[in-house]
Amino acid sequence: MADIHFPKATREHGELRHKLAPAPDDGFRAFSKAVFTPGALDARTKQLIAVAVAHVTQCPWCIEGHVKGARREGASREEIMEAIWVAAEMRAGATFAHSTKTLQMFLDEDAPQGADK
């Protein structure tokens, strides 16, 4: 069985990433900067959204980075935890909503042969 671990991102990783693909790396950095620049949403709100999404995507680096970012922007521990609960509900809600697919399959199984669906 493989020893799975999540290495801490280092400057060396960043430099190697840039060396191997400078244009996409520069583009991603510019995109990220633009996304997190205050606009219709303030930086704190954007970081709280990122915290929630990071938990749904289950990215440990994103969780760490955006929790720190949210704290830097003044988010409280309670606000961060509430954002995480919103993410959990949305993930659970999607599972609940997608149950319609299975329920329709059951209804289709129970329908008389040749009946219109």
Backbone as XML, in Angstrom:
<?xml version="1.0"?>
<chain id="A" units="angstrom">
  <residue number="1" name="MET">
    <atom name="N" x="0.840" y="-1.176" z="0.000"/>
    <atom name="CA" x="0.000" y="0.000" z="0.000"/>
    <atom name="C" x="0.888" y="1.242" z="0.000"/>
  </residue>
  <residue number="2" name="ALA">
    <atom name="N" x="0.515" y="2.216" z="-0.818"/>
    <atom name="CA" x="1.310" y="3.437" z="-0.936"/>
    <atom name="C" x="1.196" y="4.281" z="0.329"/>
  </residue>
  <residue number="3" name="ASP">
    <atom name="N" x="2.287" y="4.936" z="0.636"/>
    <atom name="CA" x="2.298" y="5.868" z="1.757"/>
    <atom name="C" x="1.842" y="7.225" z="1.226"/>
  </residue>
  <residue number="4" name="ILE">
    <atom name="N" x="0.576" y="7.550" z="1.453"/>
    <atom name="CA" x="0.018" y="8.797" z="0.948"/>
    <atom name="C" x="0.264" y="9.900" z="1.965"/>
  </residue>
  <residue number="5" name="HIS">
    <atom name="N" x="0.834" y="10.990" z="1.496"/>
    <atom name="CA" x="1.038" y="12.144" z="2.357"/>
    <atom name="C" x="0.850" y="13.410" z="1.530"/>
  </residue>
  <residue number="6" name="PHE">
    <atom name="N" x="0.606" y="14.506" z="2.173"/>
    <atom name="CA" x="0.419" y="15.784" z="1.527"/>
    <atom name="C" x="1.594" y="16.682" z="1.895"/>
  </residue>
  <residue number="7" name="PRO">
    <atom name="N" x="2.561" y="16.834" z="0.984"/>
    <atom name="CA" x="3.713" y="17.664" z="1.325"/>
    <atom name="C" x="3.326" y="19.128" z="1.464"/>
  </residue>
  <residue number="8" name="LYS">
    <atom name="N" x="4.002" y="19.812" z="2.324"/>
    <atom name="CA" x="3.823" y="21.249" z="2.483"/>
    <atom name="C" x="4.410" y="21.922" z="1.242"/>
  </residue>
  <residue number="9" name="ALA">
    <atom name="N" x="3.631" y="22.795" z="0.613"/>
    <atom name="CA" x="4.125" y="23.505" z="-0.566"/>
    <atom name="C" x="5.296" y="24.397" z="-0.152"/>
  </residue>
  <residue number="10" name="THR">
    <atom name="N" x="6.337" y="24.360" z="-0.935"/>
    <atom name="CA" x="7.541" y="25.143" z="-0.636"/>
    <atom name="C" x="7.859" y="26.084" z="-1.793"/>
  </residue>
  <residue number="11" name="ARG">
    <atom name="N" x="8.768" y="26.990" z="-1.534"/>
    <atom name="CA" x="9.251" y="27.891" z="-2.588"/>
    <atom name="C" x="9.879" y="27.071" z="-3.706"/>
  </residue>
  <residue number="12" name="GLU">
    <atom name="N" x="10.582" y="26.003" z="-3.339"/>
    <atom name="CA" x="11.218" y="25.148" z="-4.345"/>
    <atom name="C" x="10.166" y="24.554" z="-5.290"/>
  </residue>
  <residue number="13" name="HIS">
    <atom name="N" x="9.022" y="24.121" z="-4.740"/>
    <atom name="CA" x="7.949" y="23.598" z="-5.584"/>
    <atom name="C" x="7.460" y="24.671" z="-6.563"/>
  </residue>
  <residue number="14" name="GLY">
    <atom name="N" x="7.251" y="25.874" z="-6.030"/>
    <atom name="CA" x="6.774" y="26.969" z="-6.866"/>
    <atom name="C" x="7.749" y="27.332" z="-7.972"/>
  </residue>
  <residue number="15" name="GLU">
    <atom name="N" x="9.015" y="27.361" z="-7.638"/>
    <atom name="CA" x="10.032" y="27.692" z="-8.638"/>
    <atom name="C" x="10.108" y="26.622" z="-9.719"/>
  </residue>
  <residue number="16" name="LEU">
    <atom name="N" x="10.011" y="25.354" z="-9.314"/>
    <atom name="CA" x="10.055" y="24.266" z="-10.293"/>
    <atom name="C" x="8.802" y="24.285" z="-11.169"/>
  </residue>
  <residue number="17" name="ARG">
    <atom name="N" x="7.650" y="24.529" z="-10.583"/>
    <atom name="CA" x="6.399" y="24.619" z="-11.352"/>
    <atom name="C" x="6.537" y="25.713" z="-12.419"/>
  </residue>
  <residue number="18" name="HIS">
    <atom name="N" x="7.069" y="26.864" z="-12.004"/>
    <atom name="CA" x="7.224" y="27.981" z="-12.940"/>
    <atom name="C" x="8.247" y="27.647" z="-14.034"/>
  </residue>
  <residue number="19" name="LYS">
    <atom name="N" x="9.326" y="27.025" z="-13.654"/>
    <atom name="CA" x="10.374" y="26.667" z="-14.626"/>
    <atom name="C" x="9.830" y="25.697" z="-15.667"/>
  </residue>
  <residue number="20" name="LEU">
    <atom name="N" x="9.020" y="24.750" z="-15.237"/>
    <atom name="CA" x="8.508" y="23.726" z="-16.151"/>
    <atom name="C" x="7.407" y="24.240" z="-17.069"/>
  </residue>
  <residue number="21" name="ALA">
    <atom name="N" x="6.660" y="25.253" z="-16.636"/>
    <atom name="CA" x="5.567" y="25.791" z="-17.452"/>
    <atom name="C" x="5.313" y="27.239" z="-17.066"/>
  </residue>
  <residue number="22" name="PRO">
    <atom name="N" x="6.199" y="28.157" z="-17.470"/>
    <atom name="CA" x="6.089" y="29.543" z="-17.013"/>
    <atom name="C" x="4.817" y="30.262" z="-17.455"/>
  </residue>
  <residue number="23" name="ALA">
    <atom name="N" x="4.387" y="30.098" z="-18.680"/>
    <atom name="CA" x="3.214" y="30.839" z="-19.158"/>
    <atom name="C" x="1.937" y="30.435" z="-18.410"/>
  </residue>
  <residue number="24" name="PRO">
    <atom name="N" x="1.641" y="29.145" z="-18.280"/>
    <atom name="CA" x="0.445" y="28.792" z="-17.505"/>
    <atom name="C" x="0.550" y="29.220" z="-16.043"/>
  </residue>
  <residue number="25" name="ASP">
    <atom name="N" x="1.745" y="29.114" z="-15.470"/>
    <atom name="CA" x="1.930" y="29.520" z="-14.080"/>
    <atom name="C" x="1.662" y="31.016" z="-13.920"/>
  </residue>
  <residue number="26" name="ASP">
    <atom name="N" x="2.206" y="31.817" z="-14.815"/>
    <atom name="CA" x="1.960" y="33.262" z="-14.765"/>
    <atom name="C" x="0.480" y="33.568" z="-14.966"/>
  </residue>
  <residue number="27" name="GLY">
    <atom name="N" x="-0.135" y="32.861" z="-15.922"/>
    <atom name="CA" x="-1.555" y="33.067" z="-16.192"/>
    <atom name="C" x="-2.422" y="32.712" z="-15.000"/>
  </residue>
  <residue number="28" name="PHE">
    <atom name="N" x="-2.099" y="31.604" z="-14.343"/>
    <atom name="CA" x="-2.878" y="31.198" z="-13.181"/>
    <atom name="C" x="-2.741" y="32.211" z="-12.057"/>
  </residue>
  <residue number="29" name="ARG">
    <atom name="N" x="-1.530" y="32.686" z="-11.838"/>
    <atom name="CA" x="-1.307" y="33.678" z="-10.773"/>
    <atom name="C" x="-2.088" y="34.965" z="-11.048"/>
  </residue>
  <residue number="30" name="ALA">
    <atom name="N" x="-2.085" y="35.403" z="-12.318"/>
    <atom name="CA" x="-2.833" y="36.613" z="-12.680"/>
    <atom name="C" x="-4.339" y="36.389" z="-12.502"/>
  </residue>
  <residue number="31" name="PHE">
    <atom name="N" x="-4.813" y="35.215" z="-12.906"/>
    <atom name="CA" x="-6.222" y="34.872" z="-12.756"/>
    <atom name="C" x="-6.617" y="34.865" z="-11.280"/>
  </residue>
  <residue number="32" name="SER">
    <atom name="N" x="-5.813" y="34.219" z="-10.460"/>
    <atom name="CA" x="-6.093" y="34.145" z="-9.027"/>
    <atom name="C" x="-6.131" y="35.533" z="-8.404"/>
  </residue>
  <residue number="33" name="LYS">
    <atom name="N" x="-5.165" y="36.362" z="-8.783"/>
    <atom name="CA" x="-5.123" y="37.727" z="-8.244"/>
    <atom name="C" x="-6.379" y="38.493" z="-8.636"/>
  </residue>
  <residue number="34" name="ALA">
    <atom name="N" x="-6.798" y="38.353" z="-9.887"/>
    <atom name="CA" x="-8.000" y="39.044" z="-10.361"/>
    <atom name="C" x="-9.250" y="38.551" z="-9.627"/>
  </residue>
  <residue number="35" name="VAL">
    <atom name="N" x="-9.349" y="37.257" z="-9.433"/>
    <atom name="CA" x="-10.522" y="36.684" z="-8.769"/>
    <atom name="C" x="-10.647" y="37.180" z="-7.338"/>
  </residue>
  <residue number="36" name="PHE">
    <atom name="N" x="-9.542" y="37.266" z="-6.619"/>
    <atom name="CA" x="-9.594" y="37.634" z="-5.208"/>
    <atom name="C" x="-9.476" y="39.139" z="-4.953"/>
  </residue>
  <residue number="37" name="THR">
    <atom name="N" x="-9.378" y="39.932" z="-6.027"/>
    <atom name="CA" x="-9.396" y="41.384" z="-5.878"/>
    <atom name="C" x="-10.817" y="41.813" z="-5.527"/>
  </residue>
  <residue number="38" name="PRO">
    <atom name="N" x="-10.971" y="42.684" z="-4.541"/>
    <atom name="CA" x="-12.319" y="43.133" z="-4.194"/>
    <atom name="C" x="-13.033" y="43.739" z="-5.404"/>
  </residue>
  <residue number="39" name="GLY">
    <atom name="N" x="-14.288" y="43.395" z="-5.519"/>
    <atom name="CA" x="-15.135" y="43.908" z="-6.590"/>
    <atom name="C" x="-16.538" y="44.022" z="-6.026"/>
  </residue>
  <residue number="40" name="ALA">
    <atom name="N" x="-17.499" y="43.364" z="-6.673"/>
    <atom name="CA" x="-18.858" y="43.333" z="-6.136"/>
    <atom name="C" x="-18.867" y="42.639" z="-4.772"/>
  </residue>
  <residue number="41" name="LEU">
    <atom name="N" x="-17.937" y="41.698" z="-4.585"/>
    <atom name="CA" x="-17.750" y="41.034" z="-3.286"/>
    <atom name="C" x="-16.455" y="41.514" z="-2.664"/>
  </residue>
  <residue number="42" name="ASP">
    <atom name="N" x="-16.460" y="41.727" z="-1.364"/>
    <atom name="CA" x="-15.231" y="42.123" z="-0.685"/>
    <atom name="C" x="-14.315" y="40.909" z="-0.505"/>
  </residue>
  <residue number="43" name="ALA">
    <atom name="N" x="-13.064" y="41.177" z="-0.188"/>
    <atom name="CA" x="-12.050" y="40.119" z="-0.075"/>
    <atom name="C" x="-12.407" y="39.102" z="1.005"/>
  </residue>
  <residue number="44" name="ARG">
    <atom name="N" x="-12.988" y="39.540" z="2.114"/>
    <atom name="CA" x="-13.363" y="38.638" z="3.199"/>
    <atom name="C" x="-14.415" y="37.647" z="2.721"/>
  </residue>
  <residue number="45" name="THR">
    <atom name="N" x="-15.424" y="38.140" z="2.030"/>
    <atom name="CA" x="-16.480" y="37.265" z="1.512"/>
    <atom name="C" x="-15.913" y="36.273" z="0.507"/>
  </residue>
  <residue number="46" name="LYS">
    <atom name="N" x="-15.035" y="36.737" z="-0.367"/>
    <atom name="CA" x="-14.422" y="35.845" z="-1.348"/>
    <atom name="C" x="-13.617" y="34.743" z="-0.665"/>
  </residue>
  <residue number="47" name="GLN">
    <atom name="N" x="-12.907" y="35.096" z="0.406"/>
    <atom name="CA" x="-12.138" y="34.080" z="1.126"/>
    <atom name="C" x="-13.061" y="33.083" z="1.829"/>
  </residue>
  <residue number="48" name="LEU">
    <atom name="N" x="-14.179" y="33.545" z="2.361"/>
    <atom name="CA" x="-15.126" y="32.624" z="2.994"/>
    <atom name="C" x="-15.730" y="31.668" z="1.966"/>
  </residue>
  <residue number="49" name="ILE">
    <atom name="N" x="-16.024" y="32.175" z="0.775"/>
    <atom name="CA" x="-16.498" y="31.294" z="-0.294"/>
    <atom name="C" x="-15.417" y="30.269" z="-0.622"/>
  </residue>
  <residue number="50" name="ALA">
    <atom name="N" x="-14.178" y="30.723" z="-0.711"/>
    <atom name="CA" x="-13.070" y="29.816" z="-1.025"/>
    <atom name="C" x="-12.894" y="28.753" z="0.051"/>
  </residue>
  <residue number="51" name="VAL">
    <atom name="N" x="-13.079" y="29.123" z="1.309"/>
    <atom name="CA" x="-13.004" y="28.138" z="2.400"/>
    <atom name="C" x="-14.061" y="27.055" z="2.183"/>
  </residue>
  <residue number="52" name="ALA">
    <atom name="N" x="-15.281" y="27.476" z="1.883"/>
    <atom name="CA" x="-16.363" y="26.514" z="1.673"/>
    <atom name="C" x="-16.051" y="25.596" z="0.496"/>
  </residue>
  <residue number="53" name="VAL">
    <atom name="N" x="-15.643" y="26.177" z="-0.623"/>
    <atom name="CA" x="-15.346" y="25.380" z="-1.818"/>
    <atom name="C" x="-14.170" y="24.449" z="-1.572"/>
  </residue>
  <residue number="54" name="ALA">
    <atom name="N" x="-13.157" y="24.923" z="-0.862"/>
    <atom name="CA" x="-11.992" y="24.083" z="-0.569"/>
    <atom name="C" x="-12.391" y="22.842" z="0.211"/>
  </residue>
  <residue number="55" name="HIS">
    <atom name="N" x="-13.373" y="22.973" z="1.077"/>
    <atom name="CA" x="-13.838" y="21.803" z="1.827"/>
    <atom name="C" x="-14.627" y="20.850" z="0.937"/>
  </residue>
  <residue number="56" name="VAL">
    <atom name="N" x="-15.393" y="21.386" z="-0.003"/>
    <atom name="CA" x="-16.133" y="20.520" z="-0.923"/>
    <atom name="C" x="-15.175" y="19.805" z="-1.868"/>
  </residue>
  <residue number="57" name="THR">
    <atom name="N" x="-14.164" y="20.515" z="-2.361"/>
    <atom name="CA" x="-13.201" y="19.888" z="-3.269"/>
    <atom name="C" x="-12.167" y="19.061" z="-2.511"/>
  </residue>
  <residue number="58" name="GLN">
    <atom name="N" x="-12.154" y="19.194" z="-1.209"/>
    <atom name="CA" x="-11.284" y="18.424" z="-0.313"/>
    <atom name="C" x="-9.803" y="18.623" z="-0.625"/>
  </residue>
  <residue number="59" name="CYS">
    <atom name="N" x="-9.438" y="19.882" z="-0.860"/>
    <atom name="CA" x="-8.045" y="20.225" z="-1.151"/>
    <atom name="C" x="-7.383" y="20.727" z="0.134"/>
  </residue>
  <residue number="60" name="PRO">
    <atom name="N" x="-6.486" y="19.942" z="0.744"/>
    <atom name="CA" x="-5.886" y="20.366" z="2.011"/>
    <atom name="C" x="-5.076" y="21.656" z="1.888"/>
  </residue>
  <residue number="61" name="TRP">
    <atom name="N" x="-4.411" y="21.874" z="0.739"/>
    <atom name="CA" x="-3.635" y="23.095" z="0.569"/>
    <atom name="C" x="-4.570" y="24.299" z="0.465"/>
  </residue>
  <residue number="62" name="CYS">
    <atom name="N" x="-5.686" y="24.115" z="-0.252"/>
    <atom name="CA" x="-6.661" y="25.207" z="-0.403"/>
    <atom name="C" x="-7.310" y="25.522" z="0.940"/>
  </residue>
  <residue number="63" name="ILE">
    <atom name="N" x="-7.632" y="24.496" z="1.703"/>
    <atom name="CA" x="-8.225" y="24.716" z="3.020"/>
    <atom name="C" x="-7.288" y="25.574" z="3.855"/>
  </residue>
  <residue number="64" name="GLU">
    <atom name="N" x="-6.039" y="25.155" z="3.942"/>
    <atom name="CA" x="-5.075" y="25.887" z="4.763"/>
    <atom name="C" x="-4.894" y="27.317" z="4.259"/>
  </residue>
  <residue number="65" name="GLY">
    <atom name="N" x="-4.687" y="27.471" z="2.975"/>
    <atom name="CA" x="-4.434" y="28.794" z="2.423"/>
    <atom name="C" x="-5.618" y="29.735" z="2.567"/>
  </residue>
  <residue number="66" name="HIS">
    <atom name="N" x="-6.829" y="29.231" z="2.334"/>
    <atom name="CA" x="-7.983" y="30.124" z="2.370"/>
    <atom name="C" x="-8.508" y="30.361" z="3.784"/>
  </residue>
  <residue number="67" name="VAL">
    <atom name="N" x="-8.298" y="29.418" z="4.694"/>
    <atom name="CA" x="-8.621" y="29.718" z="6.096"/>
    <atom name="C" x="-7.695" y="30.835" z="6.578"/>
  </residue>
  <residue number="68" name="LYS">
    <atom name="N" x="-6.414" y="30.729" z="6.251"/>
    <atom name="CA" x="-5.478" y="31.799" z="6.622"/>
    <atom name="C" x="-5.872" y="33.108" z="5.947"/>
  </residue>
  <residue number="69" name="GLY">
    <atom name="N" x="-6.260" y="33.036" z="4.662"/>
    <atom name="CA" x="-6.671" y="34.224" z="3.942"/>
    <atom name="C" x="-7.916" y="34.855" z="4.549"/>
  </residue>
  <residue number="70" name="ALA">
    <atom name="N" x="-8.881" y="34.022" z="4.929"/>
    <atom name="CA" x="-10.100" y="34.540" z="5.558"/>
    <atom name="C" x="-9.783" y="35.208" z="6.886"/>
  </residue>
  <residue number="71" name="ARG">
    <atom name="N" x="-8.895" y="34.614" z="7.662"/>
    <atom name="CA" x="-8.503" y="35.220" z="8.948"/>
    <atom name="C" x="-7.811" y="36.565" z="8.709"/>
  </residue>
  <residue number="72" name="ARG">
    <atom name="N" x="-6.917" y="36.610" z="7.695"/>
    <atom name="CA" x="-6.234" y="37.880" z="7.372"/>
    <atom name="C" x="-7.245" y="38.967" z="6.991"/>
  </residue>
  <residue number="73" name="GLU">
    <atom name="N" x="-8.337" y="38.559" z="6.359"/>
    <atom name="CA" x="-9.358" y="39.519" z="5.932"/>
    <atom name="C" x="-10.371" y="39.825" z="7.034"/>
  </residue>
  <residue number="74" name="GLY">
    <atom name="N" x="-10.139" y="39.259" z="8.220"/>
    <atom name="CA" x="-10.975" y="39.596" z="9.369"/>
    <atom name="C" x="-12.106" y="38.637" z="9.676"/>
  </residue>
  <residue number="75" name="ALA">
    <atom name="N" x="-12.161" y="37.508" z="8.999"/>
    <atom name="CA" x="-13.218" y="36.534" z="9.285"/>
    <atom name="C" x="-12.974" y="35.885" z="10.642"/>
  </residue>
  <residue number="76" name="SER">
    <atom name="N" x="-14.039" y="35.708" z="11.388"/>
    <atom name="CA" x="-13.941" y="35.063" z="12.698"/>
    <atom name="C" x="-13.934" y="33.545" z="12.540"/>
  </residue>
  <residue number="77" name="ARG">
    <atom name="N" x="-13.554" y="32.863" z="13.582"/>
    <atom name="CA" x="-13.610" y="31.403" z="13.581"/>
    <atom name="C" x="-15.039" y="30.928" z="13.348"/>
  </residue>
  <residue number="78" name="GLU">
    <atom name="N" x="-15.979" y="31.628" z="13.949"/>
    <atom name="CA" x="-17.388" y="31.250" z="13.809"/>
    <atom name="C" x="-17.863" y="31.417" z="12.367"/>
  </residue>
  <residue number="79" name="GLU">
    <atom name="N" x="-17.439" y="32.497" z="11.713"/>
    <atom name="CA" x="-17.815" y="32.702" z="10.311"/>
    <atom name="C" x="-17.208" y="31.622" z="9.418"/>
  </residue>
  <residue number="80" name="ILE">
    <atom name="N" x="-15.965" y="31.275" z="9.676"/>
    <atom name="CA" x="-15.303" y="30.229" z="8.893"/>
    <atom name="C" x="-16.020" y="28.895" z="9.083"/>
  </residue>
  <residue number="81" name="MET">
    <atom name="N" x="-16.338" y="28.560" z="10.322"/>
    <atom name="CA" x="-17.033" y="27.298" z="10.574"/>
    <atom name="C" x="-18.414" y="27.294" z="9.937"/>
  </residue>
  <residue number="82" name="GLU">
    <atom name="N" x="-19.094" y="28.431" z="9.972"/>
    <atom name="CA" x="-20.415" y="28.517" z="9.348"/>
    <atom name="C" x="-20.304" y="28.324" z="7.832"/>
  </residue>
  <residue number="83" name="ALA">
    <atom name="N" x="-19.267" y="28.884" z="7.222"/>
    <atom name="CA" x="-19.044" y="28.682" z="5.788"/>
    <atom name="C" x="-18.825" y="27.201" z="5.483"/>
  </residue>
  <residue number="84" name="ILE">
    <atom name="N" x="-18.095" y="26.515" z="6.359"/>
    <atom name="CA" x="-17.857" y="25.081" z="6.174"/>
    <atom name="C" x="-19.179" y="24.315" z="6.279"/>
  </residue>
  <residue number="85" name="TRP">
    <atom name="N" x="-20.040" y="24.697" z="7.219"/>
    <atom name="CA" x="-21.349" y="24.036" z="7.345"/>
    <atom name="C" x="-22.214" y="24.289" z="6.123"/>
  </residue>
  <residue number="86" name="VAL">
    <atom name="N" x="-22.131" y="25.482" z="5.552"/>
    <atom name="CA" x="-22.876" y="25.754" z="4.315"/>
    <atom name="C" x="-22.384" y="24.804" z="3.217"/>
  </residue>
  <residue number="87" name="ALA">
    <atom name="N" x="-21.078" y="24.642" z="3.124"/>
    <atom name="CA" x="-20.518" y="23.726" z="2.130"/>
    <atom name="C" x="-21.002" y="22.300" z="2.365"/>
  </residue>
  <residue number="88" name="ALA">
    <atom name="N" x="-21.012" y="21.876" z="3.617"/>
    <atom name="CA" x="-21.466" y="20.516" z="3.943"/>
    <atom name="C" x="-22.919" y="20.322" z="3.547"/>
  </residue>
  <residue number="89" name="GLU">
    <atom name="N" x="-23.752" y="21.329" z="3.806"/>
    <atom name="CA" x="-25.165" y="21.214" z="3.449"/>
    <atom name="C" x="-25.333" y="21.154" z="1.936"/>
  </residue>
  <residue number="90" name="MET">
    <atom name="N" x="-24.558" y="21.953" z="1.223"/>
    <atom name="CA" x="-24.656" y="21.956" z="-0.238"/>
    <atom name="C" x="-24.226" y="20.612" z="-0.806"/>
  </residue>
  <residue number="91" name="ARG">
    <atom name="N" x="-23.181" y="20.033" z="-0.237"/>
    <atom name="CA" x="-22.725" y="18.720" z="-0.710"/>
    <atom name="C" x="-23.778" y="17.660" z="-0.397"/>
  </residue>
  <residue number="92" name="ALA">
    <atom name="N" x="-24.318" y="17.719" z="0.806"/>
    <atom name="CA" x="-25.378" y="16.776" z="1.175"/>
    <atom name="C" x="-26.627" y="17.033" z="0.341"/>
  </residue>
  <residue number="93" name="GLY">
    <atom name="N" x="-26.927" y="18.303" z="0.104"/>
    <atom name="CA" x="-28.091" y="18.655" z="-0.696"/>
    <atom name="C" x="-27.991" y="18.123" z="-2.114"/>
  </residue>
  <residue number="94" name="ALA">
    <atom name="N" x="-26.797" y="18.161" z="-2.683"/>
    <atom name="CA" x="-26.604" y="17.623" z="-4.024"/>
    <atom name="C" x="-26.864" y="16.123" z="-4.038"/>
  </residue>
  <residue number="95" name="THR">
    <atom name="N" x="-26.416" y="15.435" z="-3.010"/>
    <atom name="CA" x="-26.681" y="13.997" z="-2.912"/>
    <atom name="C" x="-28.181" y="13.744" z="-2.814"/>
  </residue>
  <residue number="96" name="PHE">
    <atom name="N" x="-28.845" y="14.528" z="-1.985"/>
    <atom name="CA" x="-30.291" y="14.418" z="-1.827"/>
    <atom name="C" x="-30.983" y="14.670" z="-3.169"/>
  </residue>
  <residue number="97" name="ALA">
    <atom name="N" x="-30.601" y="15.738" z="-3.866"/>
    <atom name="CA" x="-31.222" y="16.074" z="-5.142"/>
    <atom name="C" x="-30.970" y="14.998" z="-6.195"/>
  </residue>
  <residue number="98" name="HIS">
    <atom name="N" x="-29.764" y="14.459" z="-6.215"/>
    <atom name="CA" x="-29.439" y="13.430" z="-7.205"/>
    <atom name="C" x="-30.142" y="12.100" z="-6.928"/>
  </residue>
  <residue number="99" name="SER">
    <atom name="N" x="-30.703" y="11.956" z="-5.742"/>
    <atom name="CA" x="-31.464" y="10.729" z="-5.482"/>
    <atom name="C" x="-32.653" y="10.613" z="-6.429"/>
  </residue>
  <residue number="100" name="THR">
    <atom name="N" x="-33.060" y="11.738" z="-7.029"/>
    <atom name="CA" x="-34.148" y="11.724" z="-8.000"/>
    <atom name="C" x="-33.845" y="10.766" z="-9.147"/>
  </residue>
  <residue number="101" name="LYS">
    <atom name="N" x="-32.574" y="10.672" z="-9.536"/>
    <atom name="CA" x="-32.175" y="9.746" z="-10.601"/>
    <atom name="C" x="-32.528" y="8.316" z="-10.217"/>
  </residue>
  <residue number="102" name="THR">
    <atom name="N" x="-32.156" y="7.914" z="-9.018"/>
    <atom name="CA" x="-32.456" y="6.560" z="-8.559"/>
    <atom name="C" x="-33.957" y="6.362" z="-8.392"/>
  </residue>
  <residue number="103" name="LEU">
    <atom name="N" x="-34.621" y="7.349" z="-7.813"/>
    <atom name="CA" x="-36.069" y="7.236" z="-7.621"/>
    <atom name="C" x="-36.788" y="7.071" z="-8.953"/>
  </residue>
  <residue number="104" name="GLN">
    <atom name="N" x="-36.333" y="7.800" z="-9.990"/>
    <atom name="CA" x="-36.949" y="7.662" z="-11.308"/>
    <atom name="C" x="-36.690" y="6.275" z="-11.876"/>
  </residue>
  <residue number="105" name="MET">
    <atom name="N" x="-35.499" y="5.740" z="-11.633"/>
    <atom name="CA" x="-35.211" y="4.381" z="-12.086"/>
    <atom name="C" x="-36.164" y="3.385" z="-11.429"/>
  </residue>
  <residue number="106" name="PHE">
    <atom name="N" x="-36.425" y="3.562" z="-10.130"/>
    <atom name="CA" x="-37.372" y="2.685" z="-9.438"/>
    <atom name="C" x="-38.763" y="2.809" z="-10.042"/>
  </residue>
  <residue number="107" name="LEU">
    <atom name="N" x="-39.193" y="4.034" z="-10.305"/>
    <atom name="CA" x="-40.511" y="4.244" z="-10.900"/>
    <atom name="C" x="-40.584" y="3.622" z="-12.287"/>
  </residue>
  <residue number="108" name="ASP">
    <atom name="N" x="-39.492" y="3.753" z="-13.050"/>
    <atom name="CA" x="-39.456" y="3.144" z="-14.380"/>
    <atom name="C" x="-39.539" y="1.620" z="-14.290"/>
  </residue>
  <residue number="109" name="GLU">
    <atom name="N" x="-38.860" y="1.030" z="-13.298"/>
    <atom name="CA" x="-38.923" y="-0.431" z="-13.101"/>
    <atom name="C" x="-40.341" y="-0.886" z="-12.786"/>
  </residue>
  <residue number="110" name="ASP">
    <atom name="N" x="-41.060" y="-0.060" z="-12.017"/>
    <atom name="CA" x="-42.411" y="-0.408" z="-11.582"/>
    <atom name="C" x="-43.476" y="-0.128" z="-12.630"/>
  </residue>
  <residue number="111" name="ALA">
    <atom name="N" x="-43.140" y="0.648" z="-13.661"/>
    <atom name="CA" x="-44.129" y="1.008" z="-14.684"/>
    <atom name="C" x="-44.500" y="-0.217" z="-15.493"/>
  </residue>
  <residue number="112" name="PRO">
    <atom name="N" x="-45.758" y="-0.314" z="-15.884"/>
    <atom name="CA" x="-46.169" y="-1.434" z="-16.738"/>
    <atom name="C" x="-45.390" y="-1.416" z="-18.050"/>
  </residue>
  <residue number="113" name="GLN">
    <atom name="N" x="-45.065" y="-2.577" z="-18.552"/>
    <atom name="CA" x="-44.343" y="-2.692" z="-19.811"/>
    <atom name="C" x="-45.106" y="-1.992" z="-20.918"/>
  </residue>
  <residue number="114" name="GLY">
    <atom name="N" x="-44.395" y="-1.196" z="-21.718"/>
    <atom name="CA" x="-45.005" y="-0.520" z="-22.844"/>
    <atom name="C" x="-45.673" y="0.793" z="-22.475"/>
  </residue>
  <residue number="115" name="ALA">
    <atom name="N" x="-45.712" y="1.126" z="-21.195"/>
    <atom name="CA" x="-46.336" y="2.391" z="-20.793"/>
    <atom name="C" x="-45.409" y="3.538" z="-21.144"/>
  </residue>
  <residue number="116" name="ASP">
    <atom name="N" x="-45.990" y="4.660" z="-21.499"/>
    <atom name="CA" x="-45.191" y="5.866" z="-21.771"/>
    <atom name="C" x="-44.560" y="6.349" z="-20.486"/>
  </residue>
  <residue number="117" name="LYS">
    <atom name="N" x="-43.354" y="6.842" z="-20.596"/>
    <atom name="CA" x="-42.635" y="7.327" z="-19.404"/>
    <atom name="C" x="-42.723" y="8.801" z="-19.311"/>
  </residue>
</chain>
